[in-house]
Amino acid sequence: MALADGPAAGEAKVVWYNDPVVRGRIFQGLTLAFVVFLTWGIIHNTAVNLQSRNIAQGFGFLSTTAGFDIAQSLISYPQDADYGRAILVGLVNTVLVAVLGVILATIFGFIGGVARLSSNYVVRKLATGYVEIVRNVPLLLQIFFWYFGVLRVLPGPRDSIQPIPGWIFLNNRGLIMPQVTMTKLTADAMFYAVLAAIVAIVVLRSVFRKLQERTGTQAPVFLISLAVLIAFPVVAYLATGAGVTLTAPAKSTFNITGGTRVIPEFMALLMALAFYTGAFIAEIVRAGILAVSHGQTEAASSLGLKPNNILRLVVVPQALRVIIPPLTSQYLNLTKNSSLAVAVGYPDLVSTGGTVLNQTGQAVEVIAIWMVIYLGTSLTTSAFMNWYNAKMAIRER
């Protein structure tokens, strides 16, 4: 006997508009359509308003000669450079201060976080004072403090401070160091030597990890990696005939010529960002260490480990799983806070872009470039930190 088509006995037929999956997709589609319509409306309205006021549109201005100088440029910036090159110089300067700021802030933060948990009363209170004072003073004021209160009050070039007489000069115009000149052969060889050293370190760390899992023998991985990172470039340097020349700056009656100068605007911004962000990282590190069970410390101590080894081998590796997620936010904040460089005249992305905006009047395009670059930088940083966080996560066996 043939069975009739249709729902089984006692099973209610679900109408399509009562299906939660279908309704969810409909609402998602409507939301997406609304966002697209709103975005198109904003872009269209902006274009119409710019056209009605005879304001130029498009990014063609990037190929126009800039005609202004930039105080610091890590890449070539000739006199006939265009606006696109000027913005690129600002981007490189921003990346430089962000990378160095992240490194210094991490060092300051870890030292401050560990010091806040120290059994030494003086060290603990000094670390607490650093955290509570620095993180509660606005960053802009700290930039002004480093620039106007520390660096601008240094003596002039004639009375420069010389940490290494004849080679390094510190004055209110910046830090002047010897200029390094390298032949192309030596530069290429040392570049590839550094890459080879990084590959060798990765391979050695993998080998030592497997050796420890198999035999329990722990090798001095950090010291070996540091030796490899130093030895490879040194060998490349010697093999190419030591093609590196140091040219010391020359002190004249009223000025210092030659050498490589680090401008005070850069130093003020870097130190303010590092100390400010380091204060927040210190609290993150302290919280991460306190999140590790005290039994872990007691167990490591019962095995005869010294306090510094307990911290380095037992506590910090477990605390990193708590530290890394909020640490990512601090790295992103530091990168975006670097835009305050305009307050002291450091030629970062916002400062050079602002000059381009004032000269060309292309406000929408310049602001769009800022947004895209900062968004891309933030997403790249987040992707790297998420990868590192996943790598440090505890994996179930």
Sequence and secondary structure as in RCSB ss.txt:
>XXXX:A:sequence
MALADGPAAGEAKVVWYNDPVVRGRIFQGLTLAFVVFLTWGIIHNTAVNLQSRNIAQGFGFLSTTAGFDIAQSLI
SYPQDADYGRAILVGLVNTVLVAVLGVILATIFGFIGGVARLSSNYVVRKLATGYVEIVRNVPLLLQIFFWYFGV
LRVLPGPRDSIQPIPGWIFLNNRGLIMPQVTMTKLTADAMFYAVLAAIVAIVVLRSVFRKLQERTGTQAPVFLIS
LAVLIAFPVVAYLATGAGVTLTAPAKSTFNITGGTRVIPEFMALLMALAFYTGAFIAEIVRAGILAVSHGQTEAA
SSLGLKPNNILRLVVVPQALRVIIPPLTSQYLNLTKNSSLAVAVGYPDLVSTGGTVLNQTGQAVEVIAIWMVIYL
GTSLTTSAFMNWYNAKMAIRER
>XXXX:A:secstr
    SSS TT     GGG HHHHHHHHHHHHHHHHHHHHHHHHHHHHHHHHHTT   SSGGGGSB     S  SS
   TT BHHHHHHHHHHHHHHHHHHHHHHHHHHHHHHHHHTT S HHHHHHHHHHHHHHTTS HHHHHHIIIIII
ITTS  GGG B SSTTT EEETTEEEE EEEE HHHHHHHHHHHHHHHHHHHHHHHHHHHHHHHH     HHHHH
HHHHHHHHHHHHHHTT  EEEE  EE SS EESSEEE HHHHHHHHHHHHHHHHHHHHHHHHHHHHS HHHHHHH
HHTT  HHHHIIIIIHHHHHHHHHHHHHHHHHHHHHHGGGGGGTT   HHHHHHHHHHHH  HHHHHHHHHHHHH
HHHHHHHHHHHHHHHHHS    
